[in-house]
Amino acid sequence: MGKENPAEKALNLIRGRLCDPTFVFRPLSGSSDSNYSKLKFIVSTSITEGCNNSILLLGPRGSGKAAVLDLVVGDLIEEYPDSVTLIRLNGLLHSEDICAFKEIARQLCMEHHLLFSKMASFDENSQFIIAMLRECGLAHKTIIFVLDEFDMFAQGKQRLLYSLLDAMQSVTSQAVVVGISSRLDADQLLEKRVRSRFSHRKILFLPPSREEIDSLLEHLLSLPADSSFPSGYVSQFNEKIKNITSDTRFKDMLKTFLNANSTVNSLLKFIFRAVSSMNLESGLLSLENFKTALSSMQRQPKLEAVRDCSILELYLLVCMRRLEVKEQISYNFIGVMKEYKTIHDSFQTSDYYAQNVCLRAFEHLREREVICYAENRGQSQAGEYRPMKLLISASELHQGMRSHACCPAILLKLLDH
């Protein structure tokens, strides 16, 4: 087996980094004001001082809530190996109270090497959990309950939340309830009896700042100097990364991408696609790799639909757009055909088709959802007489036609005037 190419090795290293949440979020946790520091302080206080806590981690999907929590829990288990028990529930799987209590009992039994009974009733599991909270508290062990999709647990009677939070009112218990949700109003879903026992601590996961993104890019893409890579290759690779990230075209590209989705997870997907298209012969990333990644992630179905249209369908779309420019609020297929004939008579175009052919093209556009009926009523009316409307904007139509392989120049001229 031959020696591994440095470019392939670099590619595998960076891909591995992008798929490792611990590596990704470690540099974002350095500040004392970071979400990592705030969460670690709250949970570690429960471990060291023997108190109970509850907290919500709120933010859009992909913002790093679960990853930062895993980072905190992993570090605390290393610091206090015999003082932490972790219980994980997911609202998509365990929102029913019976199922949730059984799963908690199962995980507690597994953690403490006890025999779990599948036949135990709801009350037996509930009493077992309360007894374990008391015993762990007396042994100075903290149980961390992680409730992912927290808002799902806040539906129905909320017996699980009430039971846990009520048991935590006891001085003998020592536990932390950490809820994770993408709903910013998750705490408002709680019943009064649950809300009165909840601490109302919340940590918001906001999009990373420009400085954090720059730091993250360097952290993810730079090769380590003290590694098995050739020193010349490392310096050349890192220099290329600096040139790309400092390029104004890259900054504009990144800004365009983050305007659509500014979460860390989406940024990682963008970088992964760019890295995957790296030229293994040169062994270096280029600006073109990021352009390719951006175009593949910014798929626009409407533009693709326009690019796949026939010449006749393009004519019909341009006619509809011209009718809208003329402030003709309501128009149907017959009106579009009149505009189509006007264009043909004025410019003597060679692309002129019979009305029944145009009607089939019109129906095809409707099936592709590029156009639709303007209103639901009048369904008994023939299709060519029902009012229609465009489902794409003028800019989308113009952009789609410009990228069309066979779009006649006359159509772009008609669209602009």
C-alpha positions in Angstrom: 0.0 0.0 0.0 1.5 3.3 -1.1 2.2 6.3 1.1 -0.8 8.5 1.6 -0.8 11.7 -0.4 -0.5 14.9 1.8 -3.5 16.4 0.0 -5.7 13.4 0.8 -4.4 13.4 4.3 -5.2 17.1 4.7 -8.7 16.5 3.2 -9.4 13.7 5.7 -8.1 15.7 8.6 -10.3 18.7 7.8 -13.3 16.6 7.2 -12.8 14.8 10.5 -12.6 18.2 12.3 -15.9 19.4 10.7 -17.6 16.2 11.9 -16.3 16.6 15.5 -18.5 19.0 17.5 -16.0 19.0 20.3 -13.3 20.3 18.0 -15.6 22.8 16.3 -17.0 24.5 19.5 -13.8 24.4 21.6 -12.5 27.8 20.4 -15.9 29.4 20.9 -15.8 28.4 24.6 -12.7 30.3 25.5 -14.3 33.5 26.6 -15.7 33.9 30.1 -18.8 35.4 28.6 -19.4 32.4 26.3 -22.4 30.1 26.6 -20.0 27.3 27.5 -18.7 29.2 30.5 -22.2 30.2 31.6 -23.5 26.7 31.4 -20.5 25.1 33.0 -20.7 27.5 35.9 -24.4 26.7 36.6 -23.9 22.9 36.3 -20.6 22.8 38.3 -22.2 24.8 41.1 -24.8 22.1 41.5 -22.0 19.5 41.7 -19.7 21.4 44.1 -22.3 23.0 46.3 -25.0 20.3 46.3 -27.8 22.5 45.0 -30.5 22.0 42.4 -30.8 23.9 39.2 -32.8 24.1 36.0 -32.0 25.9 32.8 -33.1 26.2 29.2 -30.8 26.3 26.2 -32.7 28.2 23.4 -31.8 28.9 19.8 -32.4 27.8 16.2 -31.5 24.3 15.1 -27.9 24.0 14.3 -26.7 26.8 16.6 -24.7 24.4 18.8 -26.9 23.9 21.9 -26.4 20.2 22.2 -22.8 20.4 21.1 -21.9 22.9 23.8 -23.8 20.9 26.4 -21.9 17.8 25.5 -18.7 19.7 25.8 -19.6 20.9 29.3 -20.8 17.5 30.5 -17.7 15.8 29.1 -15.4 18.3 30.9 -17.3 17.9 34.1 -17.2 14.1 34.0 -13.4 14.4 33.6 -13.2 16.7 36.6 -15.7 14.9 38.8 -15.7 11.3 37.5 -17.6 9.8 40.4 -20.1 12.7 41.0 -22.1 13.0 37.8 -24.9 10.8 36.3 -26.2 11.8 32.9 -29.8 11.0 31.8 -30.9 11.9 28.3 -34.5 12.1 27.0 -35.8 13.3 23.7 -39.2 14.9 23.4 -39.8 13.2 20.0 -39.4 9.8 21.6 -40.3 10.2 25.3 -43.0 12.9 25.5 -45.5 10.4 26.9 -45.1 10.3 30.7 -45.2 6.5 31.1 -42.5 6.2 28.4 -40.4 9.0 29.9 -40.4 7.6 33.4 -39.6 4.1 32.2 -36.6 5.4 30.2 -35.3 7.4 33.1 -35.6 4.3 35.3 -33.8 2.2 32.7 -30.9 4.7 32.4 -30.5 5.0 36.1 -30.4 1.3 36.5 -27.8 1.0 33.8 -25.7 3.8 35.3 -25.7 2.3 38.8 -25.6 -1.4 37.8 -29.1 -2.2 39.0 -31.6 -4.7 37.6 -34.2 -2.9 35.5 -37.8 -4.3 35.4 -39.6 -3.8 32.1 -42.9 -4.8 33.9 -42.6 -2.0 36.5 -45.7 0.2 36.7 -45.7 4.0 36.3 -46.0 4.6 40.0 -43.2 2.1 40.7 -40.9 3.9 38.3 -41.9 7.3 39.7 -41.1 6.1 43.3 -37.8 4.6 42.1 -36.7 7.9 40.5 -37.5 9.9 43.6 -35.6 7.4 45.8 -32.6 7.5 43.4 -32.6 11.3 43.6 -32.5 11.1 47.4 -29.8 8.4 47.5 -27.6 10.3 44.9 -28.1 13.5 46.9 -27.0 11.8 50.1 -24.0 10.4 48.2 -23.2 13.9 46.8 -23.8 12.7 43.3 -25.5 15.1 40.8 -28.0 13.7 38.2 -28.1 15.8 35.1 -31.4 15.4 33.2 -31.1 16.5 29.5 -34.5 17.1 27.9 -34.0 17.6 24.2 -37.0 19.0 22.3 -38.1 20.4 25.6 -41.2 22.0 24.2 -42.6 18.5 23.5 -42.5 17.7 27.2 -44.4 20.9 27.9 -47.5 19.5 26.1 -50.3 17.6 27.9 -50.3 17.3 31.7 -46.5 17.9 32.1 -46.3 15.2 34.8 -42.7 14.5 34.0 -41.6 18.1 34.4 -43.7 18.6 37.5 -42.4 15.4 39.1 -38.7 16.2 38.5 -38.9 19.8 39.5 -41.0 19.0 42.5 -38.6 16.3 43.7 -35.8 18.8 43.3 -37.4 21.0 45.9 -36.2 18.6 48.6 -32.9 19.4 50.3 -31.7 15.8 49.9 -31.8 15.8 46.1 -29.0 17.0 43.9 -30.0 17.4 40.3 -29.9 19.7 37.2 -32.6 19.8 34.5 -31.3 21.1 31.2 -34.0 21.7 28.5 -33.0 22.2 24.9 -35.5 23.8 22.5 -35.6 25.8 19.3 -38.7 27.6 20.5 -37.8 30.8 22.3 -41.1 30.8 24.1 -40.6 27.3 25.5 -40.8 28.5 29.2 -44.2 30.1 28.4 -45.6 26.7 27.6 -45.2 25.5 31.2 -48.2 25.2 33.5 -48.4 27.5 36.5 -47.4 24.7 39.0 -44.4 23.7 36.8 -43.4 27.3 36.2 -43.3 28.1 39.9 -40.7 25.4 40.4 -38.6 26.3 37.4 -35.6 28.6 37.9 -36.2 30.5 34.6 -32.6 30.6 33.7 -32.1 30.8 29.9 -29.1 30.8 27.7 -29.6 32.1 24.1 -27.5 30.7 21.3 -27.1 33.5 18.8 -25.4 33.4 15.4 -21.6 33.8 15.7 -20.1 37.2 15.2 -17.8 38.1 12.3 -14.7 37.8 14.6 -15.8 34.4 15.8 -16.4 33.2 12.2 -12.9 34.3 11.2 -11.4 32.5 14.2 -13.5 29.4 13.5 -12.4 29.3 9.8 -8.7 29.5 10.8 -9.2 26.9 13.5 -10.9 24.4 11.1 -8.9 24.9 7.9 -5.3 25.5 9.1 -3.0 22.6 9.2 -0.9 22.0 12.3 2.8 23.0 12.0 4.0 20.2 14.3 2.5 17.3 12.3 3.5 14.6 9.9 2.8 16.8 6.9 5.8 18.1 4.9 6.7 21.6 6.4 6.7 23.2 2.9 3.2 21.9 2.2 1.8 23.1 5.6 3.1 26.7 5.1 1.8 26.8 1.5 -1.6 25.4 2.5 -2.0 27.8 5.4 -0.9 30.8 3.3 -3.5 29.9 0.7 -6.2 29.7 3.4 -5.2 33.2 4.7 -5.3 34.6 1.1 -8.8 33.1 0.5 -10.3 34.3 3.8 -8.9 37.8 3.4 -10.2 38.1 -0.2 -13.2 40.5 -0.4 -14.9 38.2 -2.9 -14.8 35.4 -0.3 -16.1 37.8 2.4 -19.0 38.8 0.1 -19.7 35.1 -0.7 -19.7 34.3 3.0 -22.0 37.2 3.8 -24.4 36.1 1.1 -24.5 32.6 2.5 -24.9 33.6 6.1 -27.7 36.0 5.3 -29.8 32.9 4.4 -28.7 30.7 7.4 -26.3 32.0 10.0 -26.0 29.0 12.2 -22.7 27.2 12.9 -24.1 24.0 11.5 -24.9 25.5 8.1 -21.4 27.1 8.0 -19.9 23.7 8.6 -21.9 22.2 5.8 -20.7 25.0 3.5 -17.1 24.4 4.4 -17.4 20.6 4.1 -18.7 21.0 0.5 -15.9 23.4 -0.4 -13.2 21.1 1.1 -14.7 18.1 -0.7 -14.2 19.7 -4.1 -10.5 20.5 -3.4 -8.1 19.6 -6.2 -6.0 16.7 -4.9 -3.3 17.3 -7.6 -2.5 20.8 -6.4 -3.4 19.9 -2.8 -4.7 23.4 -2.1 -8.1 25.0 -1.6 -9.2 27.7 -4.0 -11.9 30.4 -4.2 -13.6 28.4 -6.9 -14.2 25.5 -4.4 -16.2 27.9 -2.2 -18.1 29.3 -5.2 -19.0 25.7 -6.2 -20.2 25.0 -2.6 -22.2 28.2 -2.5 -24.0 27.5 -5.8 -24.8 23.9 -4.7 -26.2 25.0 -1.4 -28.2 27.8 -2.8 -30.4 25.8 -5.1 -33.3 27.8 -6.4 -36.1 25.5 -7.7 -37.9 28.4 -9.5 -34.7 29.4 -11.4 -34.1 25.7 -12.3 -37.7 25.5 -13.5 -37.2 28.5 -15.8 -33.9 27.1 -17.1 -35.8 23.8 -18.1 -38.6 25.6 -19.9 -39.1 25.3 -23.7 -38.8 28.4 -25.9 -42.7 28.5 -26.2 -43.0 28.4 -22.4 -40.5 31.2 -22.1 -42.6 33.3 -24.5 -45.7 32.6 -22.4 -43.9 33.7 -19.2 -42.7 36.9 -20.8 -46.2 37.7 -22.0 -47.6 37.2 -18.5 -44.9 39.4 -17.1 -45.6 42.1 -19.7 -49.3 42.0 -18.8 -48.4 42.6 -15.1 -46.1 45.5 -16.0 -49.1 47.0 -17.9 -50.9 46.8 -14.6 -53.4 44.3 -16.0 -54.5 42.9 -12.6 -56.5 39.9 -13.9 -55.6 38.0 -17.1 -56.2 34.5 -18.4 -54.8 32.2 -21.1 -56.8 34.1 -23.8 -55.3 37.4 -22.7 -51.8 35.9 -22.7 -52.4 34.6 -26.3 -53.4 38.1 -27.4 -50.1 39.5 -26.0 -48.3 36.6 -27.7 -49.8 37.5 -31.1 -49.0 41.1 -30.6 -45.3 40.3 -30.0 -45.3 38.0 -33.1 -46.9 40.7 -35.3 -44.6 43.4 -34.0 -41.3 41.6 -34.3 -42.1 38.9 -36.9 -40.7 36.1 -34.7 -40.2 32.6 -36.1 -41.4 31.0 -32.9 -45.2 31.1 -33.4 -47.3 28.1 -32.4 -51.0 27.1 -32.6 -53.3 27.9 -29.7 -53.8 24.2 -28.7 -50.0 23.8 -28.5 -49.7 26.9 -26.4 -52.5 25.6 -24.1 -50.5 22.4 -23.5 -47.4 24.5 -22.7 -49.5 26.7 -20.4 -50.7 23.6 -18.5 -47.2 22.3 -18.2 -46.1 25.6 -16.6 -49.0 25.2 -14.1 -47.9 21.6 -13.3 -44.4 22.8 -12.7 -45.9 25.5 -10.3 -44.3 28.4 -12.2 -47.8 29.8 -12.7 -51.1 29.0 -10.9 -54.8 30.0 -10.9 -55.3 33.4 -9.2 -58.3 32.1 -7.2 -60.0 28.8 -6.3 -63.5 29.7 -7.4 -64.6 29.1 -10.9 -63.4 25.5 -11.0 -66.2 24.6 -13.3 -64.9 27.1 -15.8 -62.6 26.0 -18.6 -58.9 26.4 -17.7 -58.2 28.9 -20.5 -60.8 31.4 -19.1 -59.7 31.2 -15.5 -57.5 34.1 -14.1 -53.8 33.2 -13.8 -50.8 34.7 -12.0 -47.0 34.2 -12.0 -45.4 32.5 -9.1 -41.9 33.9 -9.8 -40.6 37.4 -9.5 -39.3 39.6 -12.3 -35.7 39.2 -11.1 -36.0 35.4 -10.9 -37.5 35.2 -14.4 -34.8 37.5 -15.8 -32.0 35.5 -14.1 -33.5 32.2 -15.2 -33.7 33.3 -18.8 -30.2 34.7 -18.8 -28.9 31.3 -17.7 -31.1 29.4 -20.2 -29.1 27.6 -22.9 -31.3 28.5 -25.8 -33.2 31.7 -24.8 -33.8 34.0 -27.8 -32.3 37.5 -27.4 -35.6 39.1 -28.3 -37.2 37.7 -25.1 -34.6 39.3 -22.8 -35.2 42.6 -24.7 -39.0 42.2 -24.4 -38.6 41.5 -20.7 -36.5 44.7 -20.1 -39.0 46.9 -22.0 
